[in-house]
Amino acid sequence: MYGYISIYFKPSEEERRNYLYHYCGMCHNLKANFGNLYRPTIIKEVVLFSIMQNETKDIKEFKCPWMKFGTRYRPNQMEFLDKYSYLNLLIIYGKLIDYKLEGYPISLKFLKKIKEKLSNEYDNNFLCEYEKLMEYQDEIEKSRLDIDCYAKPTQLLMNLLFKKFFNAQNATLPVSIGTLIYIVDSIYDFSKDIKRKKFNAISNSFDIKDLQELEINDKERLLFTYDLCSMDIMEEYEKYTLHNKHLVKKLLSFSINYHRYKITSILNGGENNERCEKQDIKWSI
């Protein structure tokens, strides 16, 4: 589930403080709004949105018991983070719906409780549209389609979020983000999906059970799509960035370059355990 935008560079002390201000602020805000259970669910792309839209000011320094009492930073006043916590919960809700549709034993009572929390921030029409897009994703995955078709619901989900969150109309950025996420997920999760006999967009689109069965032109198509989406993201992100522009640019550019290297390696026969290997290069904060 997302988590692709991270610190793939050695941050300066100021960059580290700025990042932790929003990350640790989110952690505390999730606890304040929803309880301790939701603190580990922080989605780094939501943290990025906060960094993009909010100035780092009125900083509170503290010792975090979750991080061996290391020095951390957060806002003194955290109310401005409420909308990001709700967005974080909305994405978690979507993932749980996805798990439920895949046959995992997710409690309907638990989903209902989350939806009740979300109704404090989002109206019923918005939540119903969000749920329908999750169901649409599940429905089209039952057919053999081109990978661009499989990515359509993710694009529509991103577009829905951007309209709500950034008031963005007819924007290309959510389409590029949705496409990129879908392709990267499909590559990173390919072996796991095949092993567990789960749906995988690349496997279905190209009728393969091993990435090395992909034709060269199909690999090139996937990488070209990644590059095209990445280019659009780097060209468009400033339209949505009010603060911390240098840090946002570094987070995006280093993350995009890292994942480009990783998926190229996987497509060419390298290791595909992204979740494990990512820790080897990501800087500890």
Secondary structure by P-SEA (a helix, b strand, c coil): ccccccccccccaaaaaaaaaaaaaaaaaaaacccccccccccaaaaaaaaacccccbbbbbbbccccccbbbbbcccccaaaaaaaaaaaaaaaaaaaaaacccccaaaaaaaaaaacccccaaaaaaaaaaaaaaaaaaaccccccccaaaaaaaaaaaaaaaccccccaaaaaaaaaaaaaaaaaaaaaaaaacccccccccccccccccccaaaaaaaaaaaaaaaaaaaaccccccccaaaaaaaaaaaaaaaaaaaaaaaaaccccccccccccccccc
